[in-house]
Every structure is written in structure tokens, then in C-alpha cells.
């Protein structure tokens, strides 16, 4: 599984510089950052998103799980909804 392309804000990238831009999320999509701590980012539904009725989810939680087998086992147990780069041996 790979990742698709990413659209970046050229204006923000030029103003902030590469290091600051890479460390600071910038955007205006359907979600906004609620919290960032350690290996977890929580996104909350953007109340002023331009498309009525979207997004359909209130929150999205991203967690970095460095080891593949535990991530796949948690996916199989229903503890996770999505895993990138799953280990095909598990």
C-alpha cells in the first residue's frame, strides 16, 4: 500500500520554510487538528467546512504504531480501522 500525492500550500511553505512547514500542519479541509501529542494526532470535524453534510465523521485519530505485527493483530481484533503497510505474514 502506498500513499497518494499530497497537495501543499506553496505560499505557506515559502513563508515558513521547509522545517517549520514539515512540523506544522497547514490546511483548510474537512477536519482540523484537535490535539497532537507524541505519536497521536486527533482531527475534529471542521465546523465551517464548505460542503454541507460533510465530513461524515466527527473525529479521526491517527496513531503511529512502529511494529507491523501488533498493528495487524489490532486491526484483526477491530481495535483499528486502517493500517498502512500491513505485514502480509500476519
C-alpha positions as CSV (number, residue, x, y, z in Angstrom):
1,X,0.0,0.0,0.0
2,X,1.4,3.3,-0.9
3,X,0.4,6.9,-0.4
4,X,-1.2,9.2,-2.9
5,X,0.0,12.6,-3.7
6,X,-0.1,15.5,-1.3
7,X,-1.2,19.0,-2.1
8,X,0.8,21.6,-0.3
9,X,0.3,25.3,0.2
10,X,3.2,26.8,-1.7
11,X,2.6,30.2,0.0
12,X,2.8,28.7,3.5
13,X,5.8,26.6,2.5
14,X,7.7,29.7,1.2
15,X,6.7,31.8,4.2
16,X,7.5,29.2,6.8
17,X,10.5,27.4,5.3
18,X,10.8,23.6,4.9
19,X,11.5,22.6,8.5
20,X,8.7,24.7,10.1
21,X,6.2,23.7,7.3
22,X,7.0,20.0,7.8
23,X,6.4,20.3,11.6
24,X,3.3,22.4,11.4
25,X,0.1,21.2,9.7
26,X,-1.5,23.7,7.3
27,X,-4.8,23.3,5.5
28,X,-8.5,24.1,5.2
29,X,-10.1,20.7,4.7
30,X,-12.9,18.9,6.3
31,X,-11.0,18.3,9.6
32,X,-9.0,20.5,11.9
33,X,-6.4,19.5,14.5
34,X,-7.8,18.9,17.9
35,X,-4.7,17.6,19.6
36,X,-1.2,16.5,18.8
37,X,0.8,14.5,21.4
38,X,3.6,12.1,20.9
39,X,2.7,9.6,18.2
40,X,-1.0,10.6,18.1
41,X,-2.9,13.3,16.1
42,X,-6.6,13.8,16.7
43,X,-8.6,15.5,14.0
44,X,-12.1,17.0,14.7
45,X,-14.8,17.8,12.2
46,X,-14.3,21.4,10.8
47,X,-17.5,23.3,11.8
48,X,-17.2,25.7,8.8
49,X,-16.4,23.2,6.1
50,X,-17.8,24.4,2.8
51,X,-19.6,21.2,1.8
52,X,-22.9,20.8,3.6
53,X,-23.2,17.4,5.4
54,X,-19.5,16.7,5.3
55,X,-17.4,15.3,6.8
56,X,-19.4,12.3,7.9
57,X,-17.2,11.6,10.9
58,X,-16.9,13.7,14.0
59,X,-13.3,12.7,14.7
60,X,-10.3,10.8,13.2
61,X,-7.4,9.6,15.3
62,X,-4.1,8.8,13.8
63,X,-1.6,6.7,15.8
64,X,1.9,5.7,14.8
65,X,2.4,2.0,15.6
66,X,6.0,1.3,14.7
67,X,5.8,-2.5,14.7
68,X,3.8,-4.1,12.0
69,X,2.6,-7.4,13.6
70,X,0.9,-5.7,16.6
71,X,-0.8,-3.2,14.3
72,X,-2.2,-6.0,12.1
73,X,-3.4,-8.0,15.1
74,X,-5.1,-4.9,16.5
75,X,-6.8,-4.4,13.1
76,X,-8.0,-8.0,13.1
77,X,-9.4,-7.6,16.6
78,X,-11.3,-4.5,15.5
79,X,-9.3,-2.1,17.6
80,X,-8.1,-0.2,14.5
81,X,-9.9,0.7,11.3
82,X,-6.9,1.1,9.0
83,X,-3.2,0.1,8.9
84,X,-0.7,1.3,6.4
85,X,1.9,-1.2,5.1
86,X,0.5,-4.3,6.7
87,X,2.8,-7.3,7.1
88,X,1.5,-9.9,4.7
89,X,2.8,-12.7,7.0
90,X,0.4,-11.8,9.9
